[in-house]
Amino acid sequence: MRKKYLLLISICLSALSVTGQERWTLRQCIDYALENNIQIRKSRVSEELGEVSLKQDKAALLPSLSFATSQSVGYRPFEENTAIVQNGQVTNTSKKVTESGSYGLNASWTLWNGGINQKNIEAQKLQNQITELGTQQSEQSLQEQIAQLYVQILYSTEAKKVNEQLAQTAKKQYERGQEMQRQGQMSKADVAQLEAQWKSAEFDIVSTETQIQNYKRQLKALLELDISSPFDVAGNVPSDEQVLSPIPSAQSIYEQALATRPEIRSAELSIDAANMNIDIARRGYYPNIGLSASAGDSHYSASPNGVGKQMKQNVNLSGGVNVSVPIFDNRRNRSAVEQAKLQKLNSELDLQDKKNALSSTIENYWLNANSYQQRFLSAKAKVESAETSYELLDAQFRNGLKNIVELRQGYDNLISAKQDVLQSKYMTLLNMQLLKFYGGDIIDM
C-alpha cells in the first residue's frame, strides 16, 4: 500500500512539473540560448572545421606516401604462341590465360614552393580567429534580441495590468450608467457609450495578451524551445532609481566598443588576412622544388621463373629532384595578386563601414536612453495630473455634473499617460542596458 501511495505522489509531481509554467530570468534565457541556439551551434561547428583545415595545411609540410597495386588476367583464345614484354624482358608463352600483378610505392616531398605552405598555415590561423569572432558576434546579436523581446514581454505584461484596472473602472461606470438610466438621469445612448468604453477596455486586454504570447513565441524560438515547453518570464518591475540612474556618455562607450566588439576585431583581422593573401599570391612567381621516390615490383604467370624469383628480380627503385619554374602562366599569378589587393581594399572599406554602423548604433541607444528617461519624468507628472482629473470627473459624473463625452476624454487621457510611463520606463532600461552591453558589460535586469 505504501508503494502505491509513493507511486501516486510521484505521478502527481511529474504532472505538476510538466503542466506548471517555468519562469525564466533574463540571464537564464541568455545563458540557455548561448548553449542551445542552433545558429550559434552551427557557428561553433564552423570553428571546428577551421581547425581541421589548419591541421591539413600543417600536414602539407610533410612528405606524402602512397601504395598502388593492380592485378589483371589476359585471355588469348586464338594465339598459339605469344611474346610478352615486361620490365624490359621478353617472355614467350603458349598459355591462353595469363595473370600478372604490379606493385608500387611512391613518395613525394615539396621542399620549397615559395613558402606558400607556411603562409597557408598563417592564413588559416587568421581565418580561424575571424570565424571565432563571427561566433562571438552572433552570440552578442542573440543577446540583444533576447533582451529586446524580454523587455517587451515585461512592458506588455504591465500594460495588461493597467488595462485590467481601467476595464474594471469602465465596468463600474457602465453599471452606474445603467442605474442612472433607470432613474431617468441618463439617456440610453450615453449608457451605450459607457458599454462601448468597457468593451473597448476588455478588447485592449485581449490584444495585449496576444502581443505577450507572440513575444514569448519569438523568445522561445531563440531558445530553441518547442510548443510543448512551458515558458514564462520572471522579471521584476524596474524601480525608478534604476530608470533614473546616470547614462554613460556615447563617446566613452564607443571607444570601449572599438576595443572589444568582435565585428571590429574581425574586420581588422580581415585586413591582415588580405595582406597575407597578397603575399601568397606573389609567391606564385617563385620556383617549386621537390623530391620524389618510388619502388616497384611485378610478376607474370607466363614467366618460367616462380613468383618469388620474379619479385626479387623485378624490384625497381627510383628517386629524383623536381624543379618547376613558372615562365608563362596565362596571367594567373598576376591576376591573383591584383584580386588580393582589391580584396584588401574591400576589407578596409568593410572595417570603416562597421565602425560607422557601430557609432550609429551606440548613438541611437544613447539618444533613446536620454529621450525615454526625460519622457519618463514628464509622464509620471502627467499620470498624477490625469489620475486626479479623472477621479474628479468620475465623481462629478456619478453626481450628474459631467457628461459622458467629458468622462471618456478623461479616461483616454489617463490611459495614454499610464502607457507613456510604462513605455518610457522599460525603453529607458532597455537602451541603458544595451548601451552598457556595447561597452563590455553583461545584460542583466
N, C-alpha and C positions, 0 to 999 in steps of 0.2 A: 504493500500500500504506500509506503514511504517513497519507493522508487517512482510510483505513478505520479505522486504529488510533485516530486522533483522534475519529472519529465514535463508535466503540465506547466510548471513555473518557467522552465527553460523555453518552452514553445511561446509562452506569452511574452517573455523578454525579447525573444527573437523577433516576434511580430512588431513589438514596440520599436525596436531598433530599425526596422525596415520602413514602417509607416511614419514614424516621427521624423520631423524635418531636422536636418543637421544645420547648425548655424555656423557660418564661416566668418572669421575676421578678414580684413583686407590683407594682412600679412600672410594668413593661411592660404588665401586664394592665390597670391603671388607665388609663394613657395611651391604649392602644389602644381601650378601651371608650368613653372620652370622645369619641373621634373617630368610632366606628363604631356605637355602640349606637343602635338605631332610635328608641327613645323620646326620647333626647337630640336626635337629628336632627330629630324632629318638633317638639320644643320650639324649636329654632332656626328652623324654618320659621314657627312662630307669631310669633317675634320679627320676621321679615321681613314677615309680614302686618301686624303693628302699624306698621311703618314705612310701608307702603303706605297704611294708614288715616290716618296722620299727614299724608302728602302730600295726600290727598284733603281733609282738614279745612283745610289751608292754602289749597288751591285754591278753597274755598268763599268766601274773601275777595275773589276776582277776579270780574269780570263774566262772564256766560255769553253765548254767541253760537251761534245755530243757523240753518240754512238748510232750507227746505222747498219742495217743488215738487209739482205734480200735473198730469197730462196726462189728458184724457178725450175720448172720442168719443161723439157723440149720433146717434141714428138715429130719424127720424120718418117712417115709410113712408106714412102716410095724410094728412098735413097738407100743404096746398099752399103756405101762407104762414104763417110763424111769427115772432112778435115776441119777441126775447130782451133781457132787461135785464141789463147787465153793466157794473159800475163806474159806475152812475148813467146809463148811456146805453142807449137803446132801438135795437135793430138788427132790421130786418125782413129775412127771408131766405126763399127758396123752396127752399133746399137741404135734401134729406132727410138727408144725412150731414154733420155738423159736427164740428169739432175745436177744443178750447180748451185753454189752459195757463195756469197761475198760478205765481208765484214769490214767495217771501217770505224776508226776512232779519230775524230777531228777536234782540234783545239785552235783557238784564236785569242789574241790579246791586243787590244788597242793601246799602244804605248803613248801616242800623242795625237790628238785631233784638234790642236789649237787650244786646249784647255777647256773645251766645251763641256765635257763630262763633269769637271769640277764646278764649272759655273752653273750647270743644270742643278747640281745639289744645292748651291746657294740660292738659286732662283726658286726652287721648290720649298726651301725653308721659309723664304719670304711669303710665298703663296699660302703656306700653311698658317702663318701668322695672320694673313689677311682673312683666311677662312675662319679662323678662331675669332677674330674681331667681328666678322659678319654674324657669328653666333651670338656674341655679346650684344651687338646692335639689335638683333631680333629679340633677345631677351628684354632689352630695355624698352623696345617698342611694345612688346607684350605687356610689360608692367604699366605703361602709360594707358593702354586700352583698358586693362583691368581696373585701374584707379578711376578712370572716367566713368565706366559702367557702374562701378561700386558706388560712387558718389551720386550718380543719377538714381540708383535704387534707394539710397538713403533719403535723398531730396524728395523723390516721388512718394516714399512712404510717409514722410512728414506732411507732404501736401495732401495726401489722402486723409490723414487725421484732421487737418484743418477743414477739408471738405465735409468730413463726417460731422464735425461740430456745427458747421454752418447749415448742414442739412437738418440737424436736429432743431436748430433755431427756426429755420424756414418751415419745418413741420408744425412747430408750436404756433407760428404766426398764421399758418393756414387754419389750424384748429381754432385760433382766436377769431379769425375772419369768419368762420362758419358760425361761431357763437354770435358775433356782431350782426351777421346776416339774419339770423333768427330773431334778433332783437330789432331788426329794421334799421340798423346803423350803418350797414354796408351793402352795396349792390352785389348782385350775382357776378357781374363782370369783374369787379375788384377781387372777389373771392377766387375766381378762376385764375387771375394773375398770381395770386398767392400760391395757388396749387401748382401753377406752371413754374414758379420760383422754386418750390420744394422739389418738384420732379427734375428740374434742371440741376439742382444740387446733388440729387441722387445719381443723375447721369454722370456728373463730374467724378463722383466716387468710382463708378464702374469704369469710366475712361482712364482714370489714374491707375486703378488696379490692373487694367490691361497693359498700360505702359510699364508698370512694375514687372509683370510677368514676362514681358518682351525683353526688358533689360536683363532679367535673370536668365532667360533663354540664351541671350548673347554671351553672358558671362559664363554659363555652363559650357557653351561651345568652346570658349577659350580654355576652360579647364578640362576639356575632353570628357565631360560627364554626360551620360546618355539620359533619355527621357525618364527612365525608371529611378534615377538617382535623386534622393531628397536633397533640397538645397534651400538655404535662406541665409541672409547676411546678419551679422551680429554687431554692426557698427553702432556707436553711441552718437547722440545728438551733440555736435560740437558746441563748446562753450563760447561765450562772447570773447573771453580772453584769447582763445585760440584764433578766432577770426580777426581780432584786432591786434595781433602780435606784429612786430615790425617786419616789413618786407625787405629782403636783401636787395641791393642795387643790381640792376640788369648788367652793368659793366663788370662787376666782380664775378657774377655767375658766368658770364660769357668767357672771361679769362680762365676760370676754373674748368669750364666745359671744353675749351680748346685743348687743355692738357689731359683731359680724362675721357672724353667721349670717344667711343670706338669708331664711329664713322669718320671722324677726323684723322685718327691714327691710321685707319685702314686706307684712307685716301693718300696719306703721306707715304705709307709703305708701297702703295701702287706706283708712286713716282720712283721709288727705289727699285721696284721690280722692272719698271720701264727702262731705267738706266742699265740694269742687268741684262735685259733683252737686247739692248743696243750693243753691249759688249759681246754677247753671244753671237749676234748676227755678224759682227765684224770678224769674228774668229772663223767664220766660214771661208775666208780667204786663205787661211793657213793650210799647210800640207798635213796629211794624215799619215802616221807611221804605225805599223802593226806587225805582230809576229803571228805565224801560223804553223801548225804542225799536224801531221796525220800519220796514222798507222793502219795498214790494210792487209787483208788476208782473203783467200778464196780456196774453193775446192770444186772438182768436177768429176762426176761419176764415170766419164769415159776414159779418164786417165788410167794408165796401167799401175800407177802408184796408189797406195791407200790414202785414206783421208788424212791420217796423222802426218804422213810424209809430205803430202801436198801442202798442208797447213804450215809445215816447217819451211818448205822451200819457197812458198808464195808470200811469205811475210814481206811487206813493203813499207818502209819508213821514209818520211819526207819532212822537211822543215824549210821555212823561208821568211824573208822580211818583205813586207808590202809597203810601198810608198805611193801615195796618191797626191798629186799637186793639181789644184784647180786652175785651169787656164781660161777656158771659156765655158761659162755655166748658164748661158741663156738669161743672164741678168738676175739670176735667183738670189745671189748674195747681196747685190746692190739693192734690190727691191726689199729684201728682208731688213736691211739697215734703215732704209727710208721709212718702212712701215713701223719699225720700232721707235724711230724718232717721232713720228706722228702720234703713236700711242702715248709717248711721254707727254707730248703737248696736250693730248686729251685728258691724261691723268692730272696734269697741273690745273686744267680748267675745271675738272671734276672736284678737285680739292677746294678751289675758290668758290665753286657753286655750293658745296656742302658747308663751308664757313658762312656764306651769306644766308643759307637756309637756317643754320643753327642760330645765327644772330637774330633773324626774323622771328624764329620760334620763341627764343628766350624773351625778346622784347614784347612779343604778343602775350606771353604768360605774365610778364611784369605789368603790362598795361591792364590786363584783365584783373589781376590781383588788386591793383590800386583802385581801379574803377569799381569793382564789386565791393571792395571794402568801404569806399565812400558811399555807395548805394545802400550798403547795409546800415550805416549810421543814419542816413536820411530816412530809410524805410522803417526803421524802428520808431522814429519820431512820428512818421506818418501813420503807423499802426495804432499808436497810443491815441492820436487825434481821431482816427477813424473809428476806433472802438468806443471812445467817449461820445462821438457824434451819433453812432449807430444805437448805442444804449438809450440816448436821449430820444432819438427818432422812434425807437421801438416803444418806449414808454408813452410818448405822445400819440403814437398810432393806436395803442391799446385804449387810450382815453378818447380816441376820435379826433385828435387835434392835427394829425398828419394824414395825408392820403397815401395810397398805395404806390404812386409814382415816386414820391419822396422817399418812402421806405426802401423801395427797390434800388434807388440810386445810392442810398447809404449802404445797402447790402453789397452792391457791386464794388463800391469804394473800399469796403472792409476786406473783401476777398482779394482785390488787387493788391492792397497793402500787405496782407499776410503772405501772399505768394511772393511778393517782392522781397520780403525779409528772408523767406526760406531760400529763394534762388540766390540772392546775394550772399547769404551765409555759406551755403555749400559751394558755390562757384569761387568765392574767395579762398576757402580752404583748399579746394582742388588746385587752383592755379598757384597758390603758395607752395603746396606740396610738390607739384611738378617743377616749379622754379627751383626749389631746393634740390630736387632729384637731378636736374641738369647740372647742378653744382657739385654733385657727388654724394649726396645723402640718400638714404633709403626711403622708400614710400611707406608711410605707416600713419594710421589715424586712430 
